[in-house]
Amino acid sequence: MVAGCGKVGREAGEFLRLLHAEGVSWGTYQDAMCADGQWHCNAHSNNMVVLDPRCGEDRLLGYLDLDMAFDR
């Protein structure tokens, strides 16, 4: 189980590093859709899913809800 937890953390970090390398933000921000004092936050744990190993993927994590991600 420890190895699995380490792999989840590594994959999450790899994903964020790839987003940053492409200039994509998947984090917390404000825009015109927010009321005063409100923020969007897309980078929360329920936007990642554990993949079924029977799918044959080498990865443990899949990523969801990139609709509010944006680039420079």
CHARMM-style PDB file with segment names, atoms N, HN, CA, C and O in Angstrom:
ATOM      1  N   MET     1       0.816  -1.200   0.000  1.00  0.00      PROA
ATOM      2  CA  MET     1       0.000   0.000   0.000  1.00  0.00      PROA
ATOM      3  C   MET     1       0.859   1.264   0.000  1.00  0.00      PROA
ATOM      4  O   MET     1       0.503   2.249  -0.647  1.00  0.00      PROA
ATOM      5  N   VAL     2       1.975   1.251   0.709  1.00  0.00      PROA
ATOM      6  HN  VAL     2       2.265   0.451   1.235  1.00  0.00      PROA
ATOM      7  CA  VAL     2       2.832   2.434   0.749  1.00  0.00      PROA
ATOM      8  C   VAL     2       3.332   2.769  -0.648  1.00  0.00      PROA
ATOM      9  O   VAL     2       3.360   3.938  -1.033  1.00  0.00      PROA
ATOM     10  N   ALA     3       3.727   1.754  -1.410  1.00  0.00      PROA
ATOM     11  HN  ALA     3       3.704   0.805  -1.097  1.00  0.00      PROA
ATOM     12  CA  ALA     3       4.191   2.004  -2.774  1.00  0.00      PROA
ATOM     13  C   ALA     3       3.087   2.638  -3.604  1.00  0.00      PROA
ATOM     14  O   ALA     3       3.360   3.542  -4.395  1.00  0.00      PROA
ATOM     15  N   GLY     4       1.841   2.188  -3.445  1.00  0.00      PROA
ATOM     16  HN  GLY     4       1.619   1.454  -2.803  1.00  0.00      PROA
ATOM     17  CA  GLY     4       0.710   2.766  -4.163  1.00  0.00      PROA
ATOM     18  C   GLY     4       0.497   4.220  -3.794  1.00  0.00      PROA
ATOM     19  O   GLY     4       0.233   5.050  -4.664  1.00  0.00      PROA
ATOM     20  N   CYS     5       0.609   4.537  -2.511  1.00  0.00      PROA
ATOM     21  HN  CYS     5       0.823   3.862  -1.805  1.00  0.00      PROA
ATOM     22  CA  CYS     5       0.458   5.933  -2.071  1.00  0.00      PROA
ATOM     23  C   CYS     5       1.559   6.794  -2.660  1.00  0.00      PROA
ATOM     24  O   CYS     5       1.309   7.919  -3.092  1.00  0.00      PROA
ATOM     25  N   GLY     6       2.770   6.274  -2.680  1.00  0.00      PROA
ATOM     26  HN  GLY     6       2.974   5.360  -2.329  1.00  0.00      PROA
ATOM     27  CA  GLY     6       3.878   7.017  -3.273  1.00  0.00      PROA
ATOM     28  C   GLY     6       3.652   7.260  -4.755  1.00  0.00      PROA
ATOM     29  O   GLY     6       3.966   8.336  -5.265  1.00  0.00      PROA
ATOM     30  N   LYS     7       3.112   6.269  -5.449  1.00  0.00      PROA
ATOM     31  HN  LYS     7       2.857   5.395  -5.035  1.00  0.00      PROA
ATOM     32  CA  LYS     7       2.851   6.406  -6.885  1.00  0.00      PROA
ATOM     33  C   LYS     7       1.758   7.445  -7.134  1.00  0.00      PROA
ATOM     34  O   LYS     7       1.846   8.218  -8.089  1.00  0.00      PROA
ATOM     35  N   VAL     8       0.740   7.471  -6.295  1.00  0.00      PROA
ATOM     36  HN  VAL     8       0.668   6.843  -5.519  1.00  0.00      PROA
ATOM     37  CA  VAL     8      -0.317   8.476  -6.430  1.00  0.00      PROA
ATOM     38  C   VAL     8       0.277   9.882  -6.277  1.00  0.00      PROA
ATOM     39  O   VAL     8      -0.012  10.766  -7.084  1.00  0.00      PROA
ATOM     40  N   GLY     9       1.091  10.088  -5.263  1.00  0.00      PROA
ATOM     41  HN  GLY     9       1.326   9.371  -4.607  1.00  0.00      PROA
ATOM     42  CA  GLY     9       1.722  11.389  -5.059  1.00  0.00      PROA
ATOM     43  C   GLY     9       2.623  11.777  -6.212  1.00  0.00      PROA
ATOM     44  O   GLY     9       2.624  12.929  -6.645  1.00  0.00      PROA
ATOM     45  N   ARG    10       3.391  10.820  -6.710  1.00  0.00      PROA
ATOM     46  HN  ARG    10       3.390   9.884  -6.357  1.00  0.00      PROA
ATOM     47  CA  ARG    10       4.298  11.088  -7.832  1.00  0.00      PROA
ATOM     48  C   ARG    10       3.501  11.462  -9.087  1.00  0.00      PROA
ATOM     49  O   ARG    10       3.853  12.408  -9.793  1.00  0.00      PROA
ATOM     50  N   GLU    11       2.435  10.720  -9.357  1.00  0.00      PROA
ATOM     51  HN  GLU    11       2.149   9.952  -8.784  1.00  0.00      PROA
ATOM     52  CA  GLU    11       1.635  11.019 -10.545  1.00  0.00      PROA
ATOM     53  C   GLU    11       0.937  12.377 -10.431  1.00  0.00      PROA
ATOM     54  O   GLU    11       0.842  13.107 -11.418  1.00  0.00      PROA
ATOM     55  N   ALA    12       0.458  12.712  -9.255  1.00  0.00      PROA
ATOM     56  HN  ALA    12       0.536  12.119  -8.453  1.00  0.00      PROA
ATOM     57  CA  ALA    12      -0.174  14.017  -9.063  1.00  0.00      PROA
ATOM     58  C   ALA    12       0.846  15.131  -9.294  1.00  0.00      PROA
ATOM     59  O   ALA    12       0.537  16.134  -9.939  1.00  0.00      PROA
ATOM     60  N   GLY    13       2.055  14.959  -8.772  1.00  0.00      PROA
ATOM     61  HN  GLY    13       2.306  14.145  -8.248  1.00  0.00      PROA
ATOM     62  CA  GLY    13       3.108  15.943  -8.986  1.00  0.00      PROA
ATOM     63  C   GLY    13       3.520  16.055 -10.441  1.00  0.00      PROA
ATOM     64  O   GLY    13       3.753  17.157 -10.939  1.00  0.00      PROA
ATOM     65  N   GLU    14       3.612  14.916 -11.131  1.00  0.00      PROA
ATOM     66  HN  GLU    14       3.422  14.021 -10.726  1.00  0.00      PROA
ATOM     67  CA  GLU    14       3.956  14.923 -12.557  1.00  0.00      PROA
ATOM     68  C   GLU    14       2.910  15.684 -13.354  1.00  0.00      PROA
ATOM     69  O   GLU    14       3.241  16.470 -14.242  1.00  0.00      PROA
ATOM     70  N   PHE    15       1.647  15.445 -13.029  1.00  0.00      PROA
ATOM     71  HN  PHE    15       1.379  14.806 -12.307  1.00  0.00      PROA
ATOM     72  CA  PHE    15       0.557  16.113 -13.734  1.00  0.00      PROA
ATOM     73  C   PHE    15       0.648  17.628 -13.553  1.00  0.00      PROA
ATOM     74  O   PHE    15       0.538  18.376 -14.524  1.00  0.00      PROA
ATOM     75  N   LEU    16       0.848  18.077 -12.329  1.00  0.00      PROA
ATOM     76  HN  LEU    16       0.938  17.470 -11.540  1.00  0.00      PROA
ATOM     77  CA  LEU    16       0.942  19.515 -12.070  1.00  0.00      PROA
ATOM     78  C   LEU    16       2.160  20.116 -12.764  1.00  0.00      PROA
ATOM     79  O   LEU    16       2.085  21.217 -13.310  1.00  0.00      PROA
ATOM     80  N   ARG    17       3.275  19.401 -12.744  1.00  0.00      PROA
ATOM     81  HN  ARG    17       3.336  18.507 -12.300  1.00  0.00      PROA
ATOM     82  CA  ARG    17       4.491  19.891 -13.411  1.00  0.00      PROA
ATOM     83  C   ARG    17       4.244  20.048 -14.917  1.00  0.00      PROA
ATOM     84  O   ARG    17       4.688  21.028 -15.515  1.00  0.00      PROA
ATOM     85  N   LEU    18       3.541  19.092 -15.532  1.00  0.00      PROA
ATOM     86  HN  LEU    18       3.180  18.295 -15.046  1.00  0.00      PROA
ATOM     87  CA  LEU    18       3.237  19.187 -16.959  1.00  0.00      PROA
ATOM     88  C   LEU    18       2.324  20.375 -17.260  1.00  0.00      PROA
ATOM     89  O   LEU    18       2.518  21.075 -18.254  1.00  0.00      PROA
ATOM     90  N   LEU    19       1.331  20.600 -16.402  1.00  0.00      PROA
ATOM     91  HN  LEU    19       1.174  20.032 -15.594  1.00  0.00      PROA
ATOM     92  CA  LEU    19       0.464  21.765 -16.591  1.00  0.00      PROA
ATOM     93  C   LEU    19       1.265  23.055 -16.520  1.00  0.00      PROA
ATOM     94  O   LEU    19       1.116  23.931 -17.372  1.00  0.00      PROA
ATOM     95  N   HSD    20       2.108  23.173 -15.513  1.00  0.00      PROA
ATOM     96  HN  HSD    20       2.229  22.461 -14.821  1.00  0.00      PROA
ATOM     97  CA  HSD    20       2.912  24.384 -15.356  1.00  0.00      PROA
ATOM     98  C   HSD    20       3.867  24.574 -16.530  1.00  0.00      PROA
ATOM     99  O   HSD    20       4.072  25.701 -16.979  1.00  0.00      PROA
ATOM    100  N   ALA    21       4.446  23.501 -17.028  1.00  0.00      PROA
ATOM    101  HN  ALA    21       4.279  22.585 -16.663  1.00  0.00      PROA
ATOM    102  CA  ALA    21       5.365  23.591 -18.167  1.00  0.00      PROA
ATOM    103  C   ALA    21       4.663  24.124 -19.414  1.00  0.00      PROA
ATOM    104  O   ALA    21       5.286  24.768 -20.257  1.00  0.00      PROA
ATOM    105  N   GLU    22       3.356  23.850 -19.525  1.00  0.00      PROA
ATOM    106  HN  GLU    22       2.850  23.326 -18.839  1.00  0.00      PROA
ATOM    107  CA  GLU    22       2.573  24.332 -20.666  1.00  0.00      PROA
ATOM    108  C   GLU    22       1.908  25.684 -20.396  1.00  0.00      PROA
ATOM    109  O   GLU    22       1.192  26.206 -21.250  1.00  0.00      PROA
ATOM    110  N   GLY    23       2.146  26.249 -19.211  1.00  0.00      PROA
ATOM    111  HN  GLY    23       2.728  25.825 -18.517  1.00  0.00      PROA
ATOM    112  CA  GLY    23       1.560  27.541 -18.874  1.00  0.00      PROA
ATOM    113  C   GLY    23       0.084  27.470 -18.536  1.00  0.00      PROA
ATOM    114  O   GLY    23      -0.633  28.461 -18.675  1.00  0.00      PROA
ATOM    115  N   VAL    24      -0.385  26.296 -18.088  1.00  0.00      PROA
ATOM    116  HN  VAL    24       0.197  25.491 -17.974  1.00  0.00      PROA
ATOM    117  CA  VAL    24      -1.801  26.099 -17.768  1.00  0.00      PROA
ATOM    118  C   VAL    24      -2.010  26.214 -16.266  1.00  0.00      PROA
ATOM    119  O   VAL    24      -1.255  25.641 -15.480  1.00  0.00      PROA
ATOM    120  N   SER    25      -3.031  26.953 -15.873  1.00  0.00      PROA
ATOM    121  HN  SER    25      -3.645  27.418 -16.511  1.00  0.00      PROA
ATOM    122  CA  SER    25      -3.398  27.067 -14.466  1.00  0.00      PROA
ATOM    123  C   SER    25      -4.626  26.205 -14.201  1.00  0.00      PROA
ATOM    124  O   SER    25      -5.617  26.278 -14.928  1.00  0.00      PROA
ATOM    125  N   TRP    26      -4.553  25.395 -13.163  1.00  0.00      PROA
ATOM    126  HN  TRP    26      -3.748  25.336 -12.572  1.00  0.00      PROA
ATOM    127  CA  TRP    26      -5.674  24.537 -12.762  1.00  0.00      PROA
ATOM    128  C   TRP    26      -5.937  24.788 -11.289  1.00  0.00      PROA
ATOM    129  O   TRP    26      -6.407  23.905 -10.571  1.00  0.00      PROA
ATOM    130  N   GLY    27      -5.635  25.973 -10.854  1.00  0.00      PROA
ATOM    131  HN  GLY    27      -5.253  26.690 -11.437  1.00  0.00      PROA
ATOM    132  CA  GLY    27      -5.652  26.265  -9.434  1.00  0.00      PROA
ATOM    133  C   GLY    27      -6.789  27.172  -9.013  1.00  0.00      PROA
ATOM    134  O   GLY    27      -7.918  27.042  -9.485  1.00  0.00      PROA
ATOM    135  N   THR    28      -6.475  28.084  -8.125  1.00  0.00      PROA
ATOM    136  HN  THR    28      -5.558  28.189  -7.741  1.00  0.00      PROA
ATOM    137  CA  THR    28      -7.443  28.983  -7.520  1.00  0.00      PROA
ATOM    138  C   THR    28      -7.291  30.365  -8.133  1.00  0.00      PROA
ATOM    139  O   THR    28      -6.181  30.882  -8.257  1.00  0.00      PROA
ATOM    140  N   TYR    29      -8.407  30.953  -8.511  1.00  0.00      PROA
ATOM    141  HN  TYR    29      -9.309  30.533  -8.410  1.00  0.00      PROA
ATOM    142  CA  TYR    29      -8.368  32.271  -9.132  1.00  0.00      PROA
ATOM    143  C   TYR    29      -9.726  32.951  -9.025  1.00  0.00      PROA
ATOM    144  O   TYR    29     -10.721  32.317  -8.673  1.00  0.00      PROA
ATOM    145  N   GLN    30      -9.760  34.234  -9.327  1.00  0.00      PROA
ATOM    146  HN  GLN    30      -8.951  34.748  -9.612  1.00  0.00      PROA
ATOM    147  CA  GLN    30     -10.997  34.995  -9.401  1.00  0.00      PROA
ATOM    148  C   GLN    30     -11.199  35.474 -10.829  1.00  0.00      PROA
ATOM    149  O   GLN    30     -10.237  35.760 -11.542  1.00  0.00      PROA
ATOM    150  N   ASP    31     -12.451  35.557 -11.236  1.00  0.00      PROA
ATOM    151  HN  ASP    31     -13.232  35.325 -10.657  1.00  0.00      PROA
ATOM    152  CA  ASP    31     -12.782  36.147 -12.532  1.00  0.00      PROA
ATOM    153  C   ASP    31     -14.145  36.818 -12.421  1.00  0.00      PROA
ATOM    154  O   ASP    31     -14.695  36.939 -11.326  1.00  0.00      PROA
ATOM    155  N   ALA    32     -14.688  37.252 -13.549  1.00  0.00      PROA
ATOM    156  HN  ALA    32     -14.241  37.154 -14.439  1.00  0.00      PROA
ATOM    157  CA  ALA    32     -15.949  38.000 -13.547  1.00  0.00      PROA
ATOM    158  C   ALA    32     -17.142  37.160 -13.083  1.00  0.00      PROA
ATOM    159  O   ALA    32     -18.172  37.721 -12.710  1.00  0.00      PROA
ATOM    160  N   MET    33     -17.026  35.833 -13.098  1.00  0.00      PROA
ATOM    161  HN  MET    33     -16.189  35.377 -13.401  1.00  0.00      PROA
ATOM    162  CA  MET    33     -18.125  34.976 -12.644  1.00  0.00      PROA
ATOM    163  C   MET    33     -18.215  34.914 -11.113  1.00  0.00      PROA
ATOM    164  O   MET    33     -19.233  34.479 -10.574  1.00  0.00      PROA
ATOM    165  N   CYS    34     -17.178  35.338 -10.421  1.00  0.00      PROA
ATOM    166  HN  CYS    34     -16.352  35.692 -10.859  1.00  0.00      PROA
ATOM    167  CA  CYS    34     -17.142  35.272  -8.961  1.00  0.00      PROA
ATOM    168  C   CYS    34     -17.824  36.504  -8.358  1.00  0.00      PROA
ATOM    169  O   CYS    34     -17.636  37.622  -8.836  1.00  0.00      PROA
ATOM    170  N   ALA    35     -18.609  36.287  -7.315  1.00  0.00      PROA
ATOM    171  HN  ALA    35     -18.762  35.378  -6.926  1.00  0.00      PROA
ATOM    172  CA  ALA    35     -19.121  37.409  -6.531  1.00  0.00      PROA
ATOM    173  C   ALA    35     -17.961  37.964  -5.705  1.00  0.00      PROA
ATOM    174  O   ALA    35     -16.928  37.309  -5.569  1.00  0.00      PROA
ATOM    175  N   ASP    36     -18.125  39.152  -5.160  1.00  0.00      PROA
ATOM    176  HN  ASP    36     -18.965  39.684  -5.271  1.00  0.00      PROA
ATOM    177  CA  ASP    36     -17.075  39.752  -4.329  1.00  0.00      PROA
ATOM    178  C   ASP    36     -16.624  38.784  -3.246  1.00  0.00      PROA
ATOM    179  O   ASP    36     -17.444  38.234  -2.511  1.00  0.00      PROA
ATOM    180  N   GLY    37     -15.328  38.584  -3.156  1.00  0.00      PROA
ATOM    181  HN  GLY    37     -14.662  39.031  -3.754  1.00  0.00      PROA
ATOM    182  CA  GLY    37     -14.766  37.719  -2.123  1.00  0.00      PROA
ATOM    183  C   GLY    37     -14.796  36.236  -2.444  1.00  0.00      PROA
ATOM    184  O   GLY    37     -14.281  35.434  -1.665  1.00  0.00      PROA
ATOM    185  N   GLN    38     -15.386  35.845  -3.571  1.00  0.00      PROA
ATOM    186  HN  GLN    38     -15.805  36.496  -4.205  1.00  0.00      PROA
ATOM    187  CA  GLN    38     -15.419  34.425  -3.934  1.00  0.00      PROA
ATOM    188  C   GLN    38     -14.249  34.078  -4.852  1.00  0.00      PROA
ATOM    189  O   GLN    38     -13.705  34.938  -5.545  1.00  0.00      PROA
ATOM    190  N   TRP    39     -13.877  32.803  -4.839  1.00  0.00      PROA
ATOM    191  HN  TRP    39     -14.318  32.104  -4.276  1.00  0.00      PROA
ATOM    192  CA  TRP    39     -12.790  32.287  -5.659  1.00  0.00      PROA
ATOM    193  C   TRP    39     -13.235  30.988  -6.309  1.00  0.00      PROA
ATOM    194  O   TRP    39     -14.049  30.257  -5.745  1.00  0.00      PROA
ATOM    195  N   HSD    40     -12.707  30.697  -7.488  1.00  0.00      PROA
ATOM    196  HN  HSD    40     -12.046  31.292  -7.946  1.00  0.00      PROA
ATOM    197  CA  HSD    40     -12.827  29.371  -8.098  1.00  0.00      PROA
ATOM    198  C   HSD    40     -11.659  28.531  -7.599  1.00  0.00      PROA
ATOM    199  O   HSD    40     -10.551  29.046  -7.447  1.00  0.00      PROA
ATOM    200  N   CYS    41     -11.885  27.262  -7.345  1.00  0.00      PROA
ATOM    201  HN  CYS    41     -12.785  26.843  -7.468  1.00  0.00      PROA
ATOM    202  CA  CYS    41     -10.779  26.342  -7.058  1.00  0.00      PROA
ATOM    203  C   CYS    41     -11.054  25.037  -7.775  1.00  0.00      PROA
ATOM    204  O   CYS    41     -11.955  24.288  -7.399  1.00  0.00      PROA
ATOM    205  N   ASN    42     -10.284  24.771  -8.796  1.00  0.00      PROA
ATOM    206  HN  ASN    42      -9.552  25.380  -9.102  1.00  0.00      PROA
ATOM    207  CA  ASN    42     -10.447  23.562  -9.593  1.00  0.00      PROA
ATOM    208  C   ASN    42      -9.495  22.457  -9.155  1.00  0.00      PROA
ATOM    209  O   ASN    42      -9.696  21.295  -9.509  1.00  0.00      PROA
ATOM    210  N   ALA    43      -8.482  22.794  -8.404  1.00  0.00      PROA
ATOM    211  HN  ALA    43      -8.320  23.738  -8.116  1.00  0.00      PROA
ATOM    212  CA  ALA    43      -7.439  21.831  -8.061  1.00  0.00      PROA
ATOM    213  C   ALA    43      -7.754  21.160  -6.722  1.00  0.00      PROA
ATOM    214  O   ALA    43      -7.019  21.336  -5.751  1.00  0.00      PROA
ATOM    215  N   HSD    44      -8.821  20.408  -6.673  1.00  0.00      PROA
ATOM    216  HN  HSD    44      -9.418  20.265  -7.462  1.00  0.00      PROA
ATOM    217  CA  HSD    44      -9.144  19.681  -5.458  1.00  0.00      PROA
ATOM    218  C   HSD    44      -9.184  18.184  -5.758  1.00  0.00      PROA
ATOM    219  O   HSD    44      -9.306  17.767  -6.910  1.00  0.00      PROA
ATOM    220  N   SER    45      -9.082  17.410  -4.726  1.00  0.00      PROA
ATOM    221  HN  SER    45      -8.984  17.749  -3.790  1.00  0.00      PROA
ATOM    222  CA  SER    45      -8.839  15.972  -4.896  1.00  0.00      PROA
ATOM    223  C   SER    45      -9.960  15.235  -5.612  1.00  0.00      PROA
ATOM    224  O   SER    45      -9.698  14.184  -6.197  1.00  0.00      PROA
ATOM    225  N   ASN    46     -11.185  15.726  -5.599  1.00  0.00      PROA
ATOM    226  HN  ASN    46     -11.397  16.579  -5.123  1.00  0.00      PROA
ATOM    227  CA  ASN    46     -12.227  14.982  -6.308  1.00  0.00      PROA
ATOM    228  C   ASN    46     -12.217  15.261  -7.808  1.00  0.00      PROA
ATOM    229  O   ASN    46     -13.124  14.832  -8.521  1.00  0.00      PROA
ATOM    230  N   ASN    47     -11.214  15.968  -8.289  1.00  0.00      PROA
ATOM    231  HN  ASN    47     -10.477  16.317  -7.710  1.00  0.00      PROA
ATOM    232  CA  ASN    47     -11.002  16.108  -9.725  1.00  0.00      PROA
ATOM    233  C   ASN    47      -9.980  15.098 -10.234  1.00  0.00      PROA
ATOM    234  O   ASN    47      -9.530  15.185 -11.376  1.00  0.00      PROA
ATOM    235  N   MET    48      -9.619  14.150  -9.392  1.00  0.00      PROA
ATOM    236  HN  MET    48      -9.984  14.080  -8.464  1.00  0.00      PROA
ATOM    237  CA  MET    48      -8.748  13.043  -9.767  1.00  0.00      PROA
ATOM    238  C   MET    48      -9.452  11.748  -9.383  1.00  0.00      PROA
ATOM    239  O   MET    48     -10.132  11.684  -8.359  1.00  0.00      PROA
ATOM    240  N   VAL    49      -9.292  10.732 -10.194  1.00  0.00      PROA
ATOM    241  HN  VAL    49      -8.740  10.783 -11.027  1.00  0.00      PROA
ATOM    242  CA  VAL    49      -9.892   9.430  -9.906  1.00  0.00      PROA
ATOM    243  C   VAL    49      -8.820   8.352  -9.965  1.00  0.00      PROA
ATOM    244  O   VAL    49      -7.834   8.477 -10.692  1.00  0.00      PROA
ATOM    245  N   VAL    50      -9.022   7.306  -9.201  1.00  0.00      PROA
ATOM    246  HN  VAL    50      -9.823   7.205  -8.610  1.00  0.00      PROA
ATOM    247  CA  VAL    50      -8.145   6.141  -9.269  1.00  0.00      PROA
ATOM    248  C   VAL    50      -8.661   5.254 -10.390  1.00  0.00      PROA
ATOM    249  O   VAL    50      -9.829   4.866 -10.403  1.00  0.00      PROA
ATOM    250  N   LEU    51      -7.785   4.942 -11.322  1.00  0.00      PROA
ATOM    251  HN  LEU    51      -6.836   5.257 -11.311  1.00  0.00      PROA
ATOM    252  CA  LEU    51      -8.166   4.132 -12.476  1.00  0.00      PROA
ATOM    253  C   LEU    51      -8.253   2.659 -12.111  1.00  0.00      PROA
ATOM    254  O   LEU    51      -7.496   2.169 -11.273  1.00  0.00      PROA
ATOM    255  N   ASP    52      -9.168   1.970 -12.737  1.00  0.00      PROA
ATOM    256  HN  ASP    52      -9.783   2.368 -13.418  1.00  0.00      PROA
ATOM    257  CA  ASP    52      -9.319   0.529 -12.547  1.00  0.00      PROA
ATOM    258  C   ASP    52      -8.131  -0.170 -13.202  1.00  0.00      PROA
ATOM    259  O   ASP    52      -7.914  -0.004 -14.403  1.00  0.00      PROA
ATOM    260  N   PRO    53      -7.357  -0.950 -12.441  1.00  0.00      PROA
ATOM    261  CA  PRO    53      -6.169  -1.603 -13.020  1.00  0.00      PROA
ATOM    262  C   PRO    53      -6.525  -2.573 -14.145  1.00  0.00      PROA
ATOM    263  O   PRO    53      -5.661  -2.921 -14.951  1.00  0.00      PROA
ATOM    264  N   ARG    54      -7.764  -3.008 -14.212  1.00  0.00      PROA
ATOM    265  HN  ARG    54      -8.466  -2.726 -13.557  1.00  0.00      PROA
ATOM    266  CA  ARG    54      -8.174  -3.921 -15.292  1.00  0.00      PROA
ATOM    267  C   ARG    54      -8.222  -3.221 -16.646  1.00  0.00      PROA
ATOM    268  O   ARG    54      -8.345  -3.879 -17.679  1.00  0.00      PROA
ATOM    269  N   CYS    55      -8.125  -1.886 -16.648  1.00  0.00      PROA
ATOM    270  HN  CYS    55      -8.025  -1.352 -15.809  1.00  0.00      PROA
ATOM    271  CA  CYS    55      -8.121  -1.135 -17.916  1.00  0.00      PROA
ATOM    272  C   CYS    55      -6.795  -1.261 -18.639  1.00  0.00      PROA
ATOM    273  O   CYS    55      -6.679  -0.896 -19.809  1.00  0.00      PROA
ATOM    274  N   GLY    56      -5.789  -1.783 -17.934  1.00  0.00      PROA
ATOM    275  HN  GLY    56      -5.883  -2.080 -16.983  1.00  0.00      PROA
ATOM    276  CA  GLY    56      -4.493  -2.007 -18.559  1.00  0.00      PROA
ATOM    277  C   GLY    56      -3.588  -0.788 -18.587  1.00  0.00      PROA
ATOM    278  O   GLY    56      -2.537  -0.821 -19.227  1.00  0.00      PROA
ATOM    279  N   GLU    57      -3.965   0.273 -17.917  1.00  0.00      PROA
ATOM    280  HN  GLU    57      -4.819   0.300 -17.397  1.00  0.00      PROA
ATOM    281  CA  GLU    57      -3.123   1.467 -17.861  1.00  0.00      PROA
ATOM    282  C   GLU    57      -2.022   1.270 -16.835  1.00  0.00      PROA
ATOM    283  O   GLU    57      -2.206   0.574 -15.836  1.00  0.00      PROA
ATOM    284  N   ASP    58      -0.870   1.890 -17.091  1.00  0.00      PROA
ATOM    285  HN  ASP    58      -0.720   2.455 -17.902  1.00  0.00      PROA
ATOM    286  CA  ASP    58       0.229   1.846 -16.134  1.00  0.00      PROA
ATOM    287  C   ASP    58       0.063   2.906 -15.048  1.00  0.00      PROA
ATOM    288  O   ASP    58       0.744   2.856 -14.023  1.00  0.00      PROA
ATOM    289  N   ARG    59      -0.830   3.857 -15.264  1.00  0.00      PROA
ATOM    290  HN  ARG    59      -1.383   3.897 -16.096  1.00  0.00      PROA
ATOM    291  CA  ARG    59      -1.028   4.954 -14.319  1.00  0.00      PROA
ATOM    292  C   ARG    59      -2.129   4.598 -13.328  1.00  0.00      PROA
ATOM    293  O   ARG    59      -3.028   3.812 -13.625  1.00  0.00      PROA
ATOM    294  N   LEU    60      -2.038   5.194 -12.146  1.00  0.00      PROA
ATOM    295  HN  LEU    60      -1.308   5.833 -11.904  1.00  0.00      PROA
ATOM    296  CA  LEU    60      -3.074   5.001 -11.132  1.00  0.00      PROA
ATOM    297  C   LEU    60      -4.128   6.101 -11.164  1.00  0.00      PROA
ATOM    298  O   LEU    60      -5.276   5.869 -10.785  1.00  0.00      PROA
ATOM    299  N   LEU    61      -3.750   7.301 -11.613  1.00  0.00      PROA
ATOM    300  HN  LEU    61      -2.817   7.490 -11.921  1.00  0.00      PROA
ATOM    301  CA  LEU    61      -4.665   8.438 -11.549  1.00  0.00      PROA
ATOM    302  C   LEU    61      -5.142   8.885 -12.922  1.00  0.00      PROA
ATOM    303  O   LEU    61      -4.389   8.892 -13.896  1.00  0.00      PROA
ATOM    304  N   GLY    62      -6.410   9.255 -12.968  1.00  0.00      PROA
ATOM    305  HN  GLY    62      -7.022   9.249 -12.177  1.00  0.00      PROA
ATOM    306  CA  GLY    62      -6.998   9.930 -14.120  1.00  0.00      PROA
ATOM    307  C   GLY    62      -7.456  11.293 -13.643  1.00  0.00      PROA
ATOM    308  O   GLY    62      -7.715  11.476 -12.453  1.00  0.00      PROA
ATOM    309  N   TYR    63      -7.559  12.248 -14.544  1.00  0.00      PROA
ATOM    310  HN  TYR    63      -7.348  12.100 -15.510  1.00  0.00      PROA
ATOM    311  CA  TYR    63      -7.863  13.626 -14.167  1.00  0.00      PROA
ATOM    312  C   TYR    63      -9.152  14.076 -14.817  1.00  0.00      PROA
ATOM    313  O   TYR    63      -9.415  13.766 -15.979  1.00  0.00      PROA
ATOM    314  N   LEU    64      -9.949  14.804 -14.068  1.00  0.00      PROA
ATOM    315  HN  LEU    64      -9.735  15.056 -13.124  1.00  0.00      PROA
ATOM    316  CA  LEU    64     -11.269  15.253 -14.498  1.00  0.00      PROA
ATOM    317  C   LEU    64     -11.363  16.776 -14.407  1.00  0.00      PROA
ATOM    318  O   LEU    64     -10.496  17.434 -13.832  1.00  0.00      PROA
ATOM    319  N   ASP    65     -12.403  17.304 -14.969  1.00  0.00      PROA
ATOM    320  HN  ASP    65     -13.107  16.769 -15.435  1.00  0.00      PROA
ATOM    321  CA  ASP    65     -12.834  18.673 -14.728  1.00  0.00      PROA
ATOM    322  C   ASP    65     -11.752  19.703 -15.021  1.00  0.00      PROA
ATOM    323  O   ASP    65     -11.377  20.491 -14.153  1.00  0.00      PROA
ATOM    324  N   LEU    66     -11.262  19.688 -16.242  1.00  0.00      PROA
ATOM    325  HN  LEU    66     -11.567  19.048 -16.947  1.00  0.00      PROA
ATOM    326  CA  LEU    66     -10.292  20.707 -16.647  1.00  0.00      PROA
ATOM    327  C   LEU    66     -10.988  21.865 -17.366  1.00  0.00      PROA
ATOM    328  O   LEU    66     -10.330  22.674 -18.020  1.00  0.00      PROA
ATOM    329  N   ASP    67     -12.324  21.944 -17.246  1.00  0.00      PROA
ATOM    330  HN  ASP    67     -12.858  21.287 -16.715  1.00  0.00      PROA
ATOM    331  CA  ASP    67     -13.075  22.965 -17.967  1.00  0.00      PROA
ATOM    332  C   ASP    67     -12.743  24.377 -17.504  1.00  0.00      PROA
ATOM    333  O   ASP    67     -12.941  25.324 -18.265  1.00  0.00      PROA
ATOM    334  N   MET    68     -12.248  24.551 -16.292  1.00  0.00      PROA
ATOM    335  HN  MET    68     -12.086  23.782 -15.674  1.00  0.00      PROA
ATOM    336  CA  MET    68     -11.921  25.894 -15.813  1.00  0.00      PROA
ATOM    337  C   MET    68     -10.420  26.140 -15.783  1.00  0.00      PROA
ATOM    338  O   MET    68      -9.963  27.129 -15.210  1.00  0.00      PROA
ATOM    339  N   ALA    69      -9.655  25.250 -16.395  1.00  0.00      PROA
ATOM    340  HN  ALA    69     -10.027  24.447 -16.860  1.00  0.00      PROA
ATOM    341  CA  ALA    69      -8.221  25.480 -16.523  1.00  0.00      PROA
ATOM    342  C   ALA    69      -8.006  26.502 -17.640  1.00  0.00      PROA
ATOM    343  O   ALA    69      -8.795  26.557 -18.584  1.00  0.00      PROA
ATOM    344  N   PHE    70      -6.982  27.285 -17.545  1.00  0.00      PROA
ATOM    345  HN  PHE    70      -6.342  27.240 -16.778  1.00  0.00      PROA
ATOM    346  CA  PHE    70      -6.721  28.283 -18.581  1.00  0.00      PROA
ATOM    347  C   PHE    70      -5.221  28.490 -18.716  1.00  0.00      PROA
ATOM    348  O   PHE    70      -4.437  28.124 -17.840  1.00  0.00      PROA
ATOM    349  N   ASP    71      -4.852  29.081 -19.828  1.00  0.00      PROA
ATOM    350  HN  ASP    71      -5.489  29.379 -20.540  1.00  0.00      PROA
ATOM    351  CA  ASP    71      -3.434  29.349 -20.064  1.00  0.00      PROA
ATOM    352  C   ASP    71      -3.176  30.849 -20.034  1.00  0.00      PROA
ATOM    353  O   ASP    71      -4.079  31.653 -19.806  1.00  0.00      PROA
ATOM    354  N   ARG    72      -1.936  31.192 -20.269  1.00  0.00      PROA
ATOM    355  HN  ARG    72      -1.203  30.539 -20.455  1.00  0.00      PROA
ATOM    356  CA  ARG    72      -1.543  32.599 -20.212  1.00  0.00      PROA
ATOM    357  C   ARG    72      -2.338  33.387 -21.218  1.00  0.00      PROA
ATOM    358  OT1 ARG    72      -2.159  34.600 -21.333  1.00  0.00      PROA
TER     359      ARG     72
END
